[in-house]
Amino acid sequence: MDKSFHSVRKQFVKSVLRESQVDKDPLLQLELWLTDAINSECPEPTAMVLSTAGIDLKPSSRVVLMKDLDVQGITFFTNYESRKGQQLRDNPHASLVFFWPRLERQVRIEGTVSKVTEEESDAYFASRPEASQISAIISPQSREIPSREWLEKRWQSAVGSKQSAVETHIYVSVGSRQLAAGSRPSNWGGYRLVPDYFEFWQGRAERLHDRLIYQPDESGWRIFRLAP
Ligand SMILES: Cc1cc2nc3c(=O)[nH]c(=O)nc-3n(C[C@H](O)[C@H](O)[C@H](O)COP(=O)(O)O)c2cc1C
């Protein structure tokens, strides 16, 4: 094996994380760190790794974009029939990881996932650019497809149908489905993770990193430190 990876290492020296500094509410602390990531122009600051496991208990991970953060939890949007959608149907327990290398920070979150309301999914779908809406409609996410050309043809024909639908104010035809122009397909929408565990990680010099955990207790959240 090529050993050159062994020398890839850097010192983490950007900041510190103290119990006295952090918000008592982990969702507010997450909002603070997300704001720092956005203000520091971290690439894709809202990107997070979502890990799920279905009935076979084999974990699988992929990046999704966080689209909402509030007292209820953390929301992302996807295809309900995708691999992650099927796994979440079988097992709602999931984890999320944010990593902002520029800030030398990681946040790990665990919790239970459920679908957001139809109204929330409709509202977010309607806010997306039309090209993204069409892609969500025509892409059978996570299914095997014959070719790139097959996908592009499907997209083009949906664009054509949509244009004529707009002219005649009627419907978009996608595959065997008929969709009201601009409407969200029922297999696409949001999920919300309601967290029951947070870890805020700040890289420190000599690998003596800061790790603060939040776990629910009677008074709200218990905050404690783990060894790095
Ligand atoms: C930066 C980035 C952002 C992404 N955002 C999303 C997203 O918000 N929703 C989504 O379904 N897939 C998103 N993807 C694609 C997923 O990583 C993944 O390929 C897709 O959801 C299928 O995953 P699955 O087969 O495990 O269901 C994103 C990928 C990257 C790299």
The ligand as an ORCA input file, in Angstrom:
! r2SCAN-3c Opt
* xyz 0 1
  C     -23.402     18.402     -1.880
  C     -24.504     17.381     -2.112
  C     -25.804     17.690     -1.789
  C     -26.828     16.747     -1.983
  N     -28.101     17.072     -1.576
  C     -29.080     16.148     -1.695
  C     -30.386     16.415     -1.166
  O     -30.641     17.454     -0.539
  N     -31.340     15.468     -1.346
  C     -31.091     14.284     -1.984
  O     -31.999     13.473     -2.117
  N     -29.857     13.986     -2.455
  C     -28.845     14.889     -2.338
  N     -27.585     14.600     -2.792
  C     -27.369     13.281     -3.458
  C     -27.228     12.197     -2.393
  O     -25.926     12.239     -1.814
  C     -27.500     10.777     -2.945
  O     -26.713     10.539     -4.092
  C     -28.969     10.576     -3.316
  O     -29.844     11.194     -2.388
  C     -29.315      9.074     -3.392
  O     -29.036      8.468     -2.149
  P     -29.676      7.044     -1.730
  O     -29.552      6.155     -2.947
  O     -28.873      6.567     -0.582
  O     -31.122      7.288     -1.373
  C     -26.538     15.493     -2.569
  C     -25.208     15.171     -2.863
  C     -24.208     16.099     -2.628
  C     -22.770     15.707     -2.897
*
